[in-house]
Amino acid sequence: MQRFSTFEITELKLVYRILHQNLMSHMELMDGEFLEVLQRWLQYRAVEDGVDLTDHAQWDGWLKGAVVPAVDASAGPTVIPLSMSLDND
């Protein structure tokens, strides 16, 4: 995977976006090792930059060069209480 470390990250993002945009026209890319390894490398770099890969908007924004807002890890996750009570006491 480190074979991509010698290339500029902006160039790799551009190549990935172009390939990804053309997957439907070239389905053989879907199973190609190159695209898989490139995606893993970019995901590794994105996580280093603080991107939450489960948030597609963050991933997509990062690929397009957007700065990912810093998250305060000490704040912890937001908890939304759920109530199963049906009565209005």
Residue pairs with C-beta under 8 A, 6 or more apart in sequence:
1 37
1 40
1 41
1 44
2 41
3 37
4 12
4 37
4 38
4 41
5 41
9 42
9 45
10 65
12 38
12 41
12 42
13 42
13 62
13 63
13 64
13 65
15 38
16 35
16 38
16 39
16 42
16 63
17 63
17 64
19 29
19 35
19 38
20 35
22 29
23 29
23 30
29 35
42 63
43 53
43 59
46 53
46 59
46 62
46 63
47 53
49 62
49 68
50 68
50 70
50 71
51 58
51 59
51 62
51 68
52 58
52 71
53 59
58 68
61 68
62 68
